[in-house]
C-alpha cells in the first residue's frame, strides 16, 4: 500500500457500525479530547456563519474577508506541506516493516533477557533459579517484584512482625511460578510501551489499560473455554498492542527527522510561505489514529515473527489476527484474543461514555461472545490482576 492508497482509504473509511466503533476506539486511545473533537457534530455551523457575516458592517466585512483570505492561504500551505511530510513519514514507517530487528532494538528496546525470561516461564520444566538468571538483568522487574511481594495478597500489612522481602530470589520464590506467569508479562508490557510519545502523552496510559483489560478478559475466557491455557491466553493478550506502541514511537521519531530534512530543503526557497508553514506543523493525531487502525496488527505480527519464542505461540496467534477480521475464521488462542479485544474495547469506550449498551451488543455479536460468557465477564474486575493467591492491583 502506498501513501496515496492509504490516504484514499482513510478519506473514504469503511461503513458499518463495527468499523465506526473501531475508528472511535483508536481515537479514544490517543486522547478523550481528540475522540470528542472528531465525534462532535457541526450542526447549523454554516447557517450561523452566514448570519454572523450579514450582521457585520461593510467595512468590517472587507477586513474580515482579507483576514479570511490570509487564513485560507496559510491553511492551504500547511495542508500541502503536511501532505509532503507525511508521505515521507508513511514511506519510512512502511520500510520499517522490512526491518523488524531494528524495530525491536531501536524503537521498543526488547532485550534478549526479557525474551528468554518470558519463554522460560512457560516451559514445562522450569525453576526459580533459572528464571532469576534472566530477571537479574532486568532492574525494572526486580523493583516491581520486590514491591508487590510485600503487598497484598502476598503480605498481610497488619502483621507488624513480618520480615520484608528485599532480594529478587526470595521474592520470586515466594511468589511462585504460577503467579510469575501473570506478573512478569504485565511488568514486561509496562516497560515496553514507549515512554516518550510526545505529543501523544496520554496514549501510553491508554495502551496499558487496553493491554491489561484484554489480558484479564482473555484469561477468563480461556478458563471458560477449558481447552486453552489461561496463562498463555493472558500473555498473548498482554503483548498484542505492542504494534500500536511501535507505530506511535516510530511516527514521533520519523516526524522529527523528516521535518528537519524538509526544513533544510526549503531554507533556500525565495518565498518563505512553505518554510513557515512547516515550522508550525505538529504531529497529527488523525494520522496516528489511521496508522494504528490499519497497521497495528501487522506491526505486532511482524515484530514477533523475528523473535524466537519456543514455548509461547506469539507468532502464530498474531499472524492469524493480522490476516483476518472475522472471528469465525479463528480458533484457539487467536479466537479468544479477538473476543477479548472486542470486550475490552467496549468496556473502555463505555467507561468513557463513548459507547452504549447497543454498541456492546454489536461488538459482542462481531466477536461471537456467548451470553453466558458475557454474564461472567460483567462480574470481573478488569483493573486487578487475577493471581492464585487473590487479586492484585496494577
C-alpha positions in Angstrom: 0.0 0.0 0.0 1.4 3.4 -1.0 0.7 6.7 0.6 -2.0 7.8 -1.9 -3.8 4.5 -1.4 -3.6 4.8 2.3 -4.9 8.4 2.2 -7.8 7.5 -0.1 -8.7 4.6 2.3 -8.7 7.0 5.3 -10.6 9.7 3.5 -13.3 7.1 2.5 -13.4 4.9 5.5 -15.3 1.6 5.7 -19.0 1.9 6.5 -20.8 -0.1 9.2 -21.2 0.1 12.9 -18.2 -2.1 13.8 -15.8 -0.1 11.6 -17.2 3.1 13.1 -16.6 1.8 16.7 -13.1 0.8 15.7 -12.3 4.3 14.5 -13.8 5.9 17.6 -11.9 3.5 19.9 -8.5 4.2 18.3 -9.2 7.9 18.6 -10.0 7.4 22.3 -6.7 5.6 22.8 -4.9 8.8 21.7 -7.0 11.0 23.9 -10.5 11.6 25.0 -10.5 15.2 23.8 -9.4 14.1 20.3 -12.1 11.5 20.2 -14.7 14.0 21.3 -13.4 16.5 18.7 -13.9 14.0 15.9 -17.2 13.0 17.2 -18.6 16.5 17.6 -21.4 17.4 15.3 -21.2 20.7 13.3 -24.9 21.2 13.0 -26.0 24.7 11.9 -22.4 25.8 11.6 -22.9 27.1 8.1 -26.1 29.0 8.8 -24.7 30.6 11.9 -21.6 31.7 9.9 -23.9 33.3 7.2 -25.9 35.1 9.9 -22.8 36.4 11.6 -21.4 37.8 8.3 -24.7 39.5 7.5 -24.5 41.4 10.7 -21.1 42.8 10.1 -20.8 46.3 8.8 -19.4 46.6 5.2 -16.0 47.9 6.3 -15.7 45.2 8.9 -16.7 42.6 6.3 -13.9 43.7 4.0 -11.4 43.4 6.8 -12.8 40.1 7.7 -12.6 38.9 4.1 -8.9 39.9 4.0 -8.2 38.0 7.2 -10.1 35.0 5.9 -8.0 35.0 2.7 -4.8 35.1 4.7 -6.0 32.3 7.0 -7.1 30.2 3.9 -3.8 30.8 2.2 -1.9 29.7 5.3 -4.1 26.7 5.8 -3.6 25.7 2.2 0.2 25.9 2.6 0.0 23.9 5.8 -2.1 21.2 4.1 0.3 21.0 1.2 3.5 20.8 3.3 1.8 18.3 5.7 1.0 16.1 2.7 4.6 16.2 1.6 5.9 15.5 5.0 3.5 12.7 5.8 4.1 10.9 2.6 7.8 10.6 3.5 6.9 9.6 7.1 4.5 7.0 5.7 7.2 5.5 3.5 9.6 5.4 6.4 7.1 3.5 8.5 6.3 1.1 5.7 10.0 0.5 5.3 10.3 -0.4 9.0 8.2 -3.5 8.4 11.1 -5.0 6.5 13.4 -4.3 9.4 11.7 -5.9 12.4 15.1 -6.4 14.3 15.6 -2.6 14.1 12.1 -2.1 15.3 12.7 -4.4 18.2 16.0 -2.9 19.3 15.7 0.8 18.5 12.0 1.5 18.8 10.8 -0.8 21.6 14.2 -1.9 23.1 13.1 -5.6 23.7 16.1 -7.2 25.4 17.2 -10.7 24.9 16.9 -11.3 28.7 13.2 -10.2 28.7 12.5 -12.6 25.8 14.4 -15.5 27.4 12.6 -14.9 30.7 9.2 -14.9 29.2 9.9 -18.0 27.2 11.4 -19.9 30.2 8.3 -19.1 32.3 6.1 -21.2 30.0 8.5 -24.1 29.6 7.1 -27.4 31.1 10.0 -27.7 33.4 11.5 -24.5 34.9 12.9 -23.3 38.2 13.1 -20.1 40.0 16.9 -20.2 39.8 16.8 -20.4 36.0 14.3 -17.6 35.9 16.4 -15.5 38.2 19.4 -15.8 35.8 17.5 -13.6 33.3 15.5 -11.5 35.7 18.7 -10.2 37.4 19.4 -8.2 34.2 16.0 -6.5 34.3 16.1 -3.9 37.1 12.5 -2.7 36.4 11.3 -6.3 37.0 13.3 -6.7 40.2 11.9 -3.5 41.6 8.3 -4.4 40.8 8.5 -8.0 42.1 10.1 -6.9 45.4 7.5 -4.2 45.8 4.5 -6.4 45.1 5.6 -9.4 47.2 5.5 -7.0 50.2 1.9 -6.1 49.5 -1.5 -8.0 49.5 -2.2 -10.7 48.5 1.3 -11.9 49.3 1.7 -10.0 52.6 -0.5 -9.1 55.5 0.1 -5.4 56.1 -1.4 -5.8 59.6 1.4 -8.3 60.6 4.0 -5.9 62.0 6.4 -8.8 62.8 6.6 -10.0 59.2 10.1 -9.5 57.7 10.2 -7.5 54.5 11.4 -9.3 51.4 14.4 -7.5 49.9 16.0 -9.9 47.4 14.9 -10.9 43.9 15.5 -14.6 44.6 13.3 -14.6 47.7 10.6 -12.5 46.0 10.4 -14.9 43.0 10.5 -18.0 45.3 7.7 -16.6 47.5 5.5 -15.6 44.5 5.9 -18.9 42.7 5.9 -19.8 39.1 2.1 -19.8 38.6 1.7 -16.1 39.6 5.0 -15.1 38.0 3.3 -16.1 34.7 0.9 -13.3 35.3 3.1 -10.7 36.9 6.1 -10.9 34.6 4.2 -10.4 31.4 2.4 -7.4 33.0 5.6 -5.7 34.1 7.2 -6.5 30.8 4.5 -4.9 28.8 4.6 -1.8 31.1 8.3 -1.5 30.4 8.0 -2.0 26.7 5.3 0.6 25.9 7.4 3.6 24.8 7.8 6.2 27.4 8.5 9.1 25.0 5.4 9.6 22.8 5.2 13.4 22.7 2.9 15.0 21.9 0.7 11.9 22.4 1.3 11.9 26.1 -1.9 10.1 27.1 -1.5 7.2 24.7 0.9 5.3 26.9 -1.6 5.0 29.8 -4.4 4.1 27.4 -2.3 1.3 25.7 -1.5 -0.1 29.2 -5.2 0.0 30.2 -6.2 -1.8 27.0 -3.4 -4.4 27.4 -4.4 -5.1 31.0 -8.2 -5.4 30.4 -7.7 -7.5 27.3 -5.3 -9.9 29.1 -7.6 -10.4 32.1 -10.6 -10.9 29.7 -8.6 -13.5 27.7 -7.6 -15.3 30.9 -11.2 -15.6 32.0 -12.4 -16.6 28.5 -9.7 -19.3 28.4 -10.9 -20.6 31.8 -14.4 -20.8 30.5 -13.2 -22.5 27.3 -11.4 -25.3 29.1 -9.1 -26.1 26.1 -6.8 -23.1 26.1 -4.3 -22.5 28.8 -5.3 -19.3 30.7 -1.7 -18.2 31.3 -0.9 -18.4 27.6 -4.1 -16.5 26.8 -3.0 -13.9 29.3 0.5 -13.4 27.9 -0.5 -13.3 24.2 -3.3 -10.8 25.0 -1.0 -8.7 27.2 1.5 -8.2 24.3 -0.9 -7.7 21.5 -0.8 -3.9 21.5 2.9 -3.6 21.0 2.3 -2.8 17.4 0.4 0.4 18.4 3.2 1.4 20.7 5.8 0.8 18.0 3.8 2.8 15.4 3.4 5.8 17.8 7.1 5.9 18.7 8.1 5.4 15.1 5.8 8.2 14.0 7.2 10.6 16.6 10.8 9.8 15.6 10.2 9.9 11.8 8.1 13.1 12.0 11.1 14.9 13.7 13.6 13.5 11.2 11.5 14.4 8.1 10.7 17.8 9.4 14.3 18.7 9.9 15.1 17.2 6.4 12.5 19.3 4.8 13.4 22.5 6.6 16.9 22.1 5.2 15.5 21.7 1.7 13.1 24.7 1.9 15.6 27.1 3.6 16.9 28.3 0.2 13.5 29.0 -1.4 12.9 32.6 -2.4 9.4 32.7 -0.8 9.1 31.7 2.8 5.5 30.5 2.9 6.2 26.8 2.8 9.1 27.1 5.2 7.0 29.0 7.7 4.1 26.5 7.4 6.5 23.6 8.0 7.8 25.3 11.2 4.3 25.5 12.6 3.4 21.9 11.7 2.9 19.4 14.6 2.4 15.6 14.6 -1.1 14.7 13.6 -3.4 12.8 15.9 -5.6 11.8 13.0 -2.6 10.4 11.0 -1.5 8.4 14.0 -5.1 7.2 14.6 -5.2 6.0 11.0 -1.9 4.3 11.2 -3.0 2.4 14.3 -6.3 1.5 12.7 -4.7 0.0 9.6 -1.3 -1.3 10.6 -1.1 -2.1 14.3 -1.9 -5.8 14.0 0.6 -6.1 11.0 3.3 -4.4 13.1 2.7 -6.7 16.1 2.8 -9.8 13.8 6.0 -8.7 12.0 7.7 -7.8 15.3 7.1 -11.2 16.8 7.8 -13.1 13.7 11.5 -12.3 14.2 11.6 -13.0 18.0 12.2 -16.7 18.6 9.9 -18.0 21.3 9.9 -21.7 21.8 7.0 -22.1 24.3 4.7 -19.1 23.6 2.9 -19.2 20.2 3.0 -15.4 19.7 3.9 -15.7 16.0 1.1 -18.0 15.0 -1.6 -16.1 17.0 -0.6 -12.6 15.8 -0.3 -13.8 12.2 -3.8 -15.2 12.4 -5.1 -11.9 13.8 -3.3 -9.8 11.2 -4.7 -11.9 8.3 -8.4 -11.8 9.1 -11.1 -9.7 10.8 -13.6 -12.5 11.1 -13.9 -14.4 14.3 -15.4 -17.4 12.6 -12.1 -17.9 10.8 -10.1 -18.1 14.0 -9.7 -20.8 16.6 -8.0 -21.5 19.9 -5.8 -18.6 21.3 -6.4 -16.3 18.3 -10.2 -16.6 18.7 -10.1 -15.9 22.4 -7.8 -12.9 21.8 -10.1 -11.5 19.2 -13.0 -11.8 21.6 -11.1 -10.3 24.5 -10.1 -7.3 22.4 -13.7 -6.6 21.5 -14.9 -6.9 25.0 -12.1 -4.7 26.4 -12.8 -2.2 23.6 -16.4 -2.0 24.7 -15.7 -1.7 28.4 -13.2 1.1 27.8 -15.5 3.0 25.5 -18.5 2.6 27.8 -16.5 3.8 30.8 -15.6 7.0 28.8 -19.3 7.5 27.8 -18.3 6.7 24.2 -20.4 3.6 23.7 -23.9 2.5 24.6 -25.3 -0.9 25.6 -26.4 -1.3 22.0 -22.8 -0.8 20.8 -21.8 -3.5 23.3 -24.3 -5.9 21.6 -22.8 -5.0 18.2 -19.2 -5.8 19.3 -20.3 -8.9 21.2 -22.0 -10.2 18.1 -19.0 -9.5 16.0 -16.8 -11.4 18.5 -19.4 -14.2 18.8 -19.4 -13.9 22.6 -22.0 -16.1 24.2 -24.5 -14.7 26.8 -23.1 -17.0 29.5 -19.5 -15.6 28.9 -20.8 -12.1 29.0 -22.5 -12.7 32.3 -19.3 -14.0 33.8 -17.2 -11.1 32.4 -19.6 -8.5 33.8 -18.6 -9.6 37.3 -14.8 -9.5 36.6 -12.7 -6.6 37.8 -10.6 -5.7 34.7 -8.2 -3.5 36.7 -6.8 -6.1 39.1 -4.6 -9.0 38.1 -6.1 -12.4 38.9 -3.5 -14.4 40.8 -3.7 -17.7 42.5 -3.5 -16.0 45.9 -6.1 -13.4 45.1 -6.3 -10.1 43.2 -3.5 -7.6 42.8 -3.9 -4.0 41.6 -1.5 -2.8 38.9 
